[in-house]
Amino acid sequence: MAFDSTSTYVATEGLKQAVNAAVTLQRPLLVKGEPGTGKTRLAEELAASLETRLITWHVKSTTKAAQGLYEYDAVSRLRDSQLGIEGVEDVANYIRPGKLWEAFTADERVVLLIDEVDKADIEFPNDLLQELDRMEFHVYETDETIRARQRPVVVITSNNEKELPDAFLRRCFFHYIEFPDRETMQAIVDVHFPGIAPRLVAEALEVFFELREAPGLKKKPSTSELVDWLKLLMADDLAQETLHQRDPARAIPPLAGALVKNEQDTALLERLAFMMRRRGR
């Protein structure tokens, strides 16, 4: 298999090499990068290119590694035993398979996405080391071992919110998705909006990258936010005209709510515009 860009996803050479290397080594691919740079979308496109199923495990701050294997519902079993429900003697009826179980028992090779692994407790990645290494785990309640029928392609994403354990990092192939440069961003826009007016794209990209370079900005706009903004601009002729006649001393661009996501950044941009107006007098 050789992963490549698709009609809906632009992959850089470095990202292509990372995906192919991880698949060849049969190691999890750990992908880091700013939010909105396409980490989750990568797993979706990889599954599509392999013509297989994507199994997604969205990690939260309360997620425990064992939940990815299975959960034993002892409370339901106790309740059913009190009610005299048939089948309560079979503990297997109260085992709830997790995402790793689902991926391991699939008849075909699937893509398993462990999304935003850094949201969980620091011990979460270490608790999955053995299972991801051996591609098996033991179910103590039923005394059975679940082994992978076909080794899944594992993609793990992180927003770099916290450091991951060294032991976990050693077992992964790592790739950091750099924020797209202007040329790559143009290619991304072309994929999403093939017929978009070149002037609109040029001016929108100019504003977008100016915003990202604004000193002191708390949250820089991401690729996905640029796509949303362009979709809004294409549907609003008045906003397009405002953009075309843009005055650098204006506070914020039209429909900026798609790009600027908090009041601190809005106030910062207004202050910067005020300073530009004073210098222009």
N, C-alpha and C positions, 0 to 999 in steps of 0.2 A: 504494500500500500504506500502511496505517496500522496500526502495531503497537500492541497493547493487552494488558491482562492476559488471562490464560487461566484455565481451570478448575483449572490446577495451578501457576500462577505469578502472583505479585502484582507488578505494575510500577507504580512511582510516576509521577506526571505528568512529572517531569523526565526519567526514564528513557525514557518513551514518546517524548517530544519529541526526545531525543538519537538514538534509533534511527531515527526517521523523517527527521531532518535528515541523518544520515549516509547513508541510502539515497538521499535526494534529491540530495545533493551528490556521490554516488558516491565517498565517502571512507571509509577504514577507520574503524571506531568503536573508539576506545581506551577501555576501561573499567577503572577502578581502584576499589579498595575493600578493606576488610578481608577476609581469607579467610573463606569461608562466607557471603558476602552475595549469592550467586547470580550471579556473573559468568559462570561457565561455563554455568550453567543458562540464562542469557539467550540464548546462541547456539542452544541446543537448542530453546528455545521459539520463537525467531525462525524457525528452519528449519521447525518444525511449522506456524507461522502462514503461511508462504509455500508450504507443502506441497511442500517440496523436500528435498534431501539435505544433511546436515551432514557436512563433512569437517573432521576435527580434527587439528591438529598440536600435540602436547604437547611443549613446549620444555623441555629439561634444561640443566644447566650445561655439558654437553659438546656441545650442539647447535650446528651451524654453519648459516649461512643457505643455503649451497649445497645442503645436504641437502633443503631444501624444494623446490628446483628439480629436481635429479636427482643420482644418484651413478653414477659409472663404475666398474665392478668389473673393474679391470685384473688383479687377482690370479686371479680365476676364468678370465679369458680366457687368461692365460699357462698356467695349469694345463691347460685344455682343449686348447690348442695342443700341449702336450707329450704329451697323450694321444691326439692326432689326432682329436678330436671334431668332427663335422660342424657347420658354421655358424660356426666361430670367426673366419672372415674377415670376417663382418658385425659391425661394432662395435656396431650397434644392439641386438644380442642381449645386450649387457652393460651397457646403460643401464637404471638403475632409477629410474623416475619418482618424484618427490617429491610432497608434498601440494599445492604450487602448480600443478605440472604437472597433477595430477588435477583440480583445481578449474578450471583454464583450459580443459581439453579436454572438460569435461562438456557434454553436449548441452543441458542446462537450466541456468538460473541457480541456483547452489548457495550455501550459507552456508559460508564458510571461517573456522574458528576457529583463531587462533594463540594458544595458551593459555599464560599465565605467561611472557610475553616477557622479563620482567626477570630470569629465571633464567639466561639465556645471557650470554655475553660482551658488554661494552658496545658493541662494534662490530656486533653481530648486527642490531639494528634498521636501522642505516645501510646495511648490506649488502643490505637488501631494498627500499631506497627506489625504485630505478629500476624494479624488477619490479612493485611495487605501483602505481607511478605509470602506467607504460606498459601494464601488463597483458600483458607479453610478456617473453621471455628467449631467449637464444641457446644452443644446444647445440653446443659447439665440436667435439666428437668426431664428430658426424654432419653438421655444418654446416647445421643447420635451426633455424628460429625457431618457438617455441611461443607462439602468441597466444591470448588468451582468446576463446572462441566466444561466451560470455555472461559479462559482467562479474560476478564473484561478489560477494556481500555479505560484507565482511571484518570480523570482530569480533576484536579483540586485547585480551587481558586482562593485567593487571599487579597484583601484590600490593604494589607500591610499595617493593620491596626495594632498588631502586637507581634513580637518575635516568636518564631516557631522553634521547637526544640531541635538541637543539632542531630540527634538520633533520627528524627523524622526527616530532616532535610537530606541526610545521607542516602536515604532510600528513594529519593525523588529525582527526576530530571527537572531542572529549574529553568524557567524563562520569565523575564520581566518584559511586559508589553510597554514599550516606550510610547509616550503620547505622540500621535501622528504629526508629522511635519506637514507643511502646507500642500505639498504634492500628493502625499498619501491621503490627506483629508479631501482633496479634490477628487481623488479616485473613489473614496467612500461616498461622497455626495453623488457622484455620477452613478454609482450602483443603486442608490436609493431613489434618485430623481433623474432618470435618463434624459428627459426632455426639458430640464430646467434652463432658464435663460442664463447665459454666461455672465452677463453684467450683474445679475442678482447674486450669483454665486461669488463672484469676485468681491463685490462690496460686502456681502455677508461674512465671508472669510476674513476680510480686512478688519471688520468690527470684532469678530469672534476672537481673533488672535490678539488684538489690542486689549480686549477685556482680560484675557488670560495673563497678559503681561502687566496689568495694572498693579502697582506696588501696594501691598497690604491687603489684597483681596482675600477674604476668608475662604470662599469656595469658588474655585475656578470652574468655569463651564466645561462640560465634558462633550465627547463626541455625540452621545445620544441626545444631549440637550441641543446641540447644533442642528441635528436632524429634525427635532421637534420644532425648533425656531424656523427653519426653512419651510417646513410644512405650513406653518401659520402664515409666513410671509407670502407664500404662493397663493394662499386663499384670501389675501387681503390686499387689494390694489392700493388702498390709501397708505398702508404700512410700507409697501414697496416704494411708493413715491417719497415718503418721508425718509426712507433709507437712502434713496438715490440723491436726495437733496441734503444729505446729512451735514450738519454743522459740527465740527469736532468739539465745539464748546457746549453742545447740548449735554444735558445731564446723562441720559441713558438712551439707548437705541429703541426703536419701536418694538412693542411686544416683548420687552426685555424680561418679563416674568418667566419666559422659557429658559433664560440664561442665568439671571441673577436670582438667587434663591433665599436671600435673607435681608433683613432691613439694614444690617451693618454695612453690607456691600453696596446696597442702594445709596446709603448716606455717603459712603466713601466716594462713589462715582460722582455724586452731586458736588462734593467738595472739590474733587479734581477738576470738574467742569467749571466751577466757580473760579478756581485759580487760573484756569486757561483764559477765561473771559477777562479777568483782571490784567493778565499779562498782555492781552491783545489790545487793551485800551491805549 
